[in-house]
């Protein structure tokens, strides 16, 4: 028992490097990926038999938290035959390269081919592999064609293929075709690389080959009217919200329709400013082309009481052959000038007028007090400075008297008023000075209290 466990342990640890390939059977037209990893630097043997299309090296952590050096190399065979690839401390991988021959017992069925298509219309083609043998791998080669936009919706299906060996029909690919010109188009033949079971020998093995699809000619019909933005059967969802004078709109267009040509909904002008963001999604549902386009629109008025005009999006219904339109309603917005966001008009329009009347009144009183109070206070300060610097009682009394008269708002140029109040002020000062002889300090105290 111990010997058996020891032997298995040695067998598992015999290879310090791990290598993998995504294909072992291929033709000269095919390529494959070689992957290797090891804890130490390593070289790869057998690369001289292949053309290196690309290579990448990086490091990663293993499950045991060890540092691993990883290499990924994209290779293409140079000649027919069996070739070995090996990393230091790894097992051999044998790559079998065959002649490029049609795969026996295989054909491609294309469904969804329309008899005619309108300019700008999008439609779906489905490619299925029909095979009387077990299939291990199937992948289309890239296609390029002018005037046709091909979008691969369903990617490589080689992983799914392995579980369908008992079936005769294998779904391979679906593409979206778009003719953007008013002229007939030809969808070229596509090449499908496959690996099918070769039953020539007693022990069957998978042999690479290819299957060619047919060309497709499609008639393109011009649209009946100009300025058509949507081709197909669109639907619309529309919501609008206004906040602080700004209008927010969410518009969703969806359905079996080409929405690519709907680039904008509103444009900025002298009365409002527009910001738009859009998201476009294409997908296949029940074998038909579908799309969804969501617009998020923000409109800020430049003038008050702006009218958002009615917007019509013209479309052509390909199933009925008729022209229709999706209508966005007219909207009246009591907006705010974009450069007048803090204006009194906006504050009054929001019901805050009374508060602002009170605030303006208080501000007026504050300004009035500051200006006029400063004027009178400035007179007292000047009088106090003159009295403090002067030593003559007679001159100081004259300065003091003029300051008092100004405080009462009397005309100091009127001789009668000056004489009358001179006696009153003099008598009051005399009665106080009997108790306090420092007349200068007394005058300054009185003026300071009046200030």
Residue pairs with C-beta under 8 A, 6 or more apart in sequence:
15 89
15 90
15 91
16 38
16 39
16 40
16 88
16 89
16 90
17 36
17 37
17 38
17 42
17 87
17 88
17 89
17 90
18 36
18 37
18 38
18 90
19 34
19 35
19 36
19 85
19 86
19 87
19 90
19 91
19 93
20 34
20 35
20 36
20 93
21 32
21 33
21 34
21 35
21 85
21 93
21 95
22 32
22 33
23 30
23 32
23 137
23 195
23 208
24 93
24 94
24 95
24 96
25 96
25 98
25 195
25 205
25 206
25 207
25 208
26 32
26 77
26 95
26 96
26 97
26 98
26 193
26 208
27 97
27 98
27 99
27 100
27 101
27 193
27 208
27 209
27 210
28 76
28 77
28 79
28 80
28 97
28 99
28 100
29 100
29 193
29 210
30 76
30 77
30 193
30 208
31 53
31 74
31 75
31 76
32 74
32 75
32 76
32 95
33 72
33 73
33 74
33 75
34 44
34 71
34 72
34 73
34 74
34 75
34 85
34 93
35 70
35 71
35 72
35 73
36 42
36 44
36 70
36 71
36 87
36 90
37 60
37 68
37 69
37 70
37 71
38 68
38 69
38 87
38 88
38 89
38 90
39 62
39 66
39 67
39 68
39 69
40 69
41 69
42 69
42 87
42 88
42 89
43 87
43 88
44 71
44 73
44 85
44 86
44 87
45 84
45 85
45 86
45 87
45 88
46 83
46 84
46 85
46 86
47 73
47 75
47 85
49 77
49 78
49 79
49 83
50 75
50 76
50 77
50 78
50 83
50 95
51 75
51 76
51 77
51 78
52 73
52 74
52 75
53 74
53 75
53 76
54 73
54 74
55 71
55 72
55 73
55 74
56 71
56 72
56 73
57 69
57 70
57 71
57 72
58 70
59 67
59 68
59 69
59 70
60 67
60 68
60 70
61 67
61 68
62 68
77 83
77 95
77 97
79 97
80 97
80 98
80 99
81 97
82 94
82 95
82 96
82 97
83 94
83 95
83 97
84 92
84 93
84 94
84 95
85 92
85 93
85 95
86 92
86 93
98 207
98 208
98 209
100 209
100 210
101 209
101 210
102 209
102 210
102 211
102 212
103 131
103 194
103 196
103 207
103 208
103 209
103 210
103 211
104 133
104 196
104 209
105 131
105 132
105 133
105 196
106 129
106 130
106 131
106 132
106 133
106 135
106 194
106 196
106 209
106 211
107 129
107 130
107 131
107 211
108 127
108 128
108 129
108 130
108 172
108 190
108 192
108 211
108 212
108 213
108 214
109 127
109 128
109 129
109 130
109 169
110 125
110 126
110 127
110 128
110 213
110 214
110 216
111 125
111 126
111 128
111 287
112 123
112 124
112 125
112 126
112 287
113 125
113 216
113 218
114 123
114 218
115 219
116 218
116 219
116 220
116 221
117 123
117 179
117 218
117 219
117 220
117 221
118 220
118 221
118 222
118 223
118 231
118 316
118 318
119 179
119 180
119 181
119 182
119 220
119 221
119 222
119 223
119 231
120 178
120 179
120 180
120 223
120 228
120 231
120 258
120 261
121 178
121 179
121 231
121 232
121 258
121 318
122 176
122 177
122 178
122 231
122 232
122 258
122 282
122 289
122 291
123 176
123 177
123 289
124 153
124 174
124 175
124 176
124 177
124 284
124 287
124 288
124 289
125 174
125 175
125 177
125 187
125 216
126 171
126 173
126 174
126 287
127 140
127 172
127 173
127 174
127 175
127 190
127 192
127 213
128 169
128 170
128 171
128 172
129 135
129 138
129 169
129 170
129 171
129 172
129 192
129 194
129 211
130 168
130 169
130 170
131 168
131 170
131 194
131 196
132 168
133 196
133 197
133 199
134 165
134 196
134 197
134 206
135 161
135 164
135 165
135 170
135 194
135 195
135 196
135 197
136 158
136 161
136 162
136 195
136 196
136 197
136 206
137 158
137 161
137 193
137 194
137 195
137 206
137 208
138 157
138 158
138 161
138 170
138 172
138 192
138 193
138 194
138 195
139 156
139 157
139 158
139 192
139 193
140 172
140 173
140 190
140 191
140 192
140 193
141 190
141 191
141 192
141 193
143 150
143 188
143 190
145 186
145 187
145 188
147 179
147 180
147 181
147 183
147 185
148 177
148 178
148 179
148 185
148 187
149 176
149 177
149 178
149 180
150 175
150 176
150 177
151 175
151 176
151 282
152 173
152 174
152 175
153 174
153 175
153 176
153 282
153 283
153 284
154 171
154 173
154 174
154 284
157 170
157 171
157 172
157 173
161 170
164 170
172 192
174 284
176 282
176 284
176 289
177 187
178 258
179 185
179 218
179 220
181 220
182 220
182 222
183 220
184 217
184 218
184 219
184 220
185 217
185 218
185 220
186 215
186 216
186 217
186 218
187 215
187 216
187 217
187 218
188 215
189 212
189 213
189 214
189 215
190 212
190 213
191 210
191 211
191 212
191 213
192 210
192 211
192 212
192 213
193 208
193 209
193 210
194 208
194 209
194 210
194 211
195 206
195 207
195 208
195 209
196 206
196 207
196 209
197 204
197 205
197 206
197 207
198 204
198 205
198 206
198 207
223 231
223 316
224 316
224 321
224 323
225 314
225 316
225 323
227 314
228 314
228 315
228 316
228 323
229 261
229 262
229 313
229 314
229 315
230 253
230 257
230 258
230 259
230 261
230 262
230 313
230 314
230 315
230 316
230 326
231 257
231 258
231 315
231 316
231 318
232 255
232 256
232 257
232 258
232 289
232 315
232 316
232 317
232 318
233 255
233 256
233 257
233 317
233 318
233 319
234 253
234 254
234 255
234 257
234 259
234 313
234 315
234 326
235 253
235 254
235 255
236 251
236 252
236 253
236 313
236 326
237 250
237 251
237 252
237 254
238 249
238 250
238 251
238 252
238 328
239 249
239 250
240 247
240 248
240 249
240 331
241 247
241 248
241 249
242 248
242 333
244 336
245 300
245 301
245 333
245 334
245 335
245 336
245 346
246 298
246 299
246 300
246 301
246 335
247 298
247 299
247 301
247 308
247 331
247 333
247 335
248 296
248 297
248 298
248 299
249 265
249 295
249 296
249 297
249 298
249 299
250 294
250 295
250 296
250 297
251 265
251 294
251 295
251 297
251 328
252 292
252 293
252 294
252 295
253 259
253 262
253 292
253 293
253 294
253 295
253 313
253 326
254 290
254 291
254 292
254 293
255 290
255 291
256 288
256 289
256 290
257 291
257 315
258 291
259 280
259 291
259 292
259 293
260 280
262 293
262 313
264 276
265 276
265 295
265 297
265 311
265 313
265 328
266 274
266 276
266 297
266 299
266 308
266 311
267 274
268 274
270 302
270 303
271 301
271 302
271 303
271 306
271 307
272 299
272 300
272 301
272 302
272 303
272 306
272 308
272 333
272 335
273 299
273 300
273 302
273 338
274 297
274 298
274 299
275 297
275 298
275 299
275 300
276 295
276 296
276 297
276 298
277 295
277 296
278 293
278 294
278 295
278 296
279 293
279 294
280 291
280 292
280 293
281 291
281 292
281 293
282 289
282 290
282 291
283 290
283 291
283 292
284 290
299 308
299 333
300 335
300 338
301 333
301 335
301 336
301 337
301 338
302 337
302 338
302 339
303 335
303 337
304 334
304 335
304 336
304 337
304 345
305 332
305 333
305 334
305 335
306 332
306 333
306 335
307 330
307 331
307 332
307 333
308 330
308 331
308 332
308 333
309 330
310 327
310 328
310 329
310 330
311 327
311 328
312 325
312 326
312 327
312 328
313 325
313 326
313 327
313 328
314 323
314 324
314 325
315 323
315 324
315 325
315 326
316 322
316 323
316 324
317 323
317 324
334 349
336 343
336 345
336 346
336 349
337 343
340 346
344 356
347 353
347 356
348 356
376 406
376 407
377 451
379 403
379 406
380 403
380 407
380 447
380 448
380 450
380 451
381 451
383 399
383 400
383 402
383 403
383 447
384 444
384 447
384 448
384 451
386 396
386 399
387 396
387 399
387 400
387 440
387 443
387 444
387 447
388 440
388 444
390 396
390 399
393 439
396 439
396 440
396 443
397 425
397 426
397 429
397 443
400 425
400 443
400 446
400 447
401 418
401 421
401 422
401 425
402 412
403 447
403 450
404 421
404 425
404 450
405 412
405 417
405 418
405 421
406 412
407 450
408 421
410 417
410 421
411 417
412 418
429 439
429 442
429 443
432 442
433 439
433 442
436 442
